[in-house]
Every structure is written in structure tokens, then in C-alpha cells.
Amino acid sequence: MKVIFSGTGSSTGTPQLFCQCDVCISKDIKNKRSRFSFILIKKNTNILVDAPFELREQLLKSEVDHIDAIWLTHPHSDHVAGIDDTRIISFKNREPLPFFAGKATIENTKIRYPYMFEKNEYLNRPFLDPVEVGVEPFLFRDISFVPIRHMHGSTEVHSFRSEDFAFLADISAVSDSEIEKIKGVKVLSVCTTTKIPHYKHMELEKVVKLIEKVSPEKAFLTHMNHTFDYEETRQLLPSFIEPAYDGLEVVV
């Protein structure tokens, strides 16, 4: 199994527009972060997680040659605004693209992008085939999914575990019962947007404690805002935790 971290930035990306902070003007390519997304690959099955504004550019840079399904964690714009780019995936696949998400996320996305779920001017079928994610584990082709539910402020988010890999998207709180589902993973990725307390995001210190509680062999921080300098952050973290960067590939 392999993970390609296509985008590792927060909702505003890094550099932020019109910002002259040290990170935003940094020449280090690892400080150039597009919005959150990654690709999970097992054998010949490729799963796209989230569809940010830069999705087309991310997929081109990843050099994957197909996508078999998309998993949407929640309906915030930085995670869904690139969903129109999945039209070409559906064209290429010659069938609707399986679209895994929680009930509220599916309903929200249908309201915002109705043409993706209906017959349209291009095809006599939808582009996306919604599959509601609940609490039960399931299989898609040769990939197993254990849904992990947690909160992002007042928004419910659906992340997942797949074999020895797990990730937590935008997170402010998670129950002990959900944490139990990801214990024993070898690689864990956690969205870490801020260094200071925030009502919608678990700050860096709490994320590190969460990771230590899960105790993976390796962990990666993603969804970082412009206060995270790659090298400075790397040096501050325990040896088994690293900041991710756009284009990073990790074999699980």
C-alpha cells in the first residue's frame, strides 16, 4: 500500500494570499502547500481522498493514471470545491465514480453540485455514485475501510483506517472508542492546522499527544497553515513524527 500526499495545506493554502511572513516567502518547496488531499494506492486500485481547489494540478503531479473511487471527509469548500474535476475521471471510467461519504456530506454536496449526481448535458447518467458511509467496516475491491468518525467544530467528519494506515482529517475532538479503531496502525496521518487553541481544530500539542496515544511506527502532520515552517516543525517533533509535504510518497 502507498499513500501520496497530494496536498498538505490548510483551507487558505501556503503561501497565503498577500502574506509576507517567513513561511509564505520561504524558498523551501516543502513550505508550498496546496489544499488537503491524498491518494491511497493498493495494487491497481487508487482511492482519492477529498477534492480541493487544486485537484486537477495535484492529480497531474501525482502521475497516477486512474482513480477508482473518491472518499469525501466532509463538505467544507477546501475539501470539495474541486469535485467538478472528477467529471473527466467518470468519463474515462465509463461509469459513475463511487463516492464514499457520510450522509450529511452527500446531501450537502448534492445541493451544491446537483449536476454531478443527475443525468446531465454530457451524459445520460450521473458522474458520481454516492455510497453512504456508516460505522461498519467494508471492502471496496481489494481495499478495506474502517470508518472513523470525529468532530471538526460542529461538523462531523468521516476519516478511515485501511489495514496498517489511518488518517484523521480536520479534527477538534474524537472519542476513545474511535481512537481504539486506529491503534496498531503502522502509519498515521493527522490534520494539524494550528499551533494554538482553536474551536475547530486540535492544536499541535494535542495532536502530538493523540499520536502518542495511538502509538504508530510513523506519523505525518498535514493540513498545516502558514505558521508551520517545514524544517523548524520537523526539528521540534518526536523522531517518529514528521510534517508531510506536497508530493510526499509513503509506503505502508
Number of C-alpha atoms within 10 A of each C-alpha: 15 15 20 20 24 29 29 31 29 24 20 16 22 25 21 18 9 7 12 11 12 13 20 23 14 16 10 12 10 18 27 23 27 27 28 29 27 25 24 19 19 15 9 10 16 20 20 23 23 26 29 23 20 20 27 16 12 22 19 11 12 17 8 12 9 15 22 19 21 23 22 25 24 26 23 15 14 22 24 21 19 16 22 17 17 22 17 12 20 20 14 13 14 10 14 22 23 19 21 22 26 25 14 15 22 19 14 14 21 16 10 12 14 14 17 21 17 16 13 13 8 11 10 9 16 19 28 24 19 20 14 13 24 16 11 9 14 14 10 12 10 9 17 14 17 21 24 27 24 21 18 18 16 9 17 19 26 26 25 22 21 19 17 16 23 25 22 23 27 28 25 22 16 17 11 8 10 13 16 12 16 26 17 16 21 17 24 25 23 24 25 30 27 21 17 11 13 12 12 17 22 26 19 19 14 16 21 19 11 15 21 14 12 19 18 21 13 17 27 20 25 29 28 32 25 24 16 21 19 21 13 10 14 16 12 10 14 11 10 14 23 20 24 27 25 25 18 15 16 14 10 15
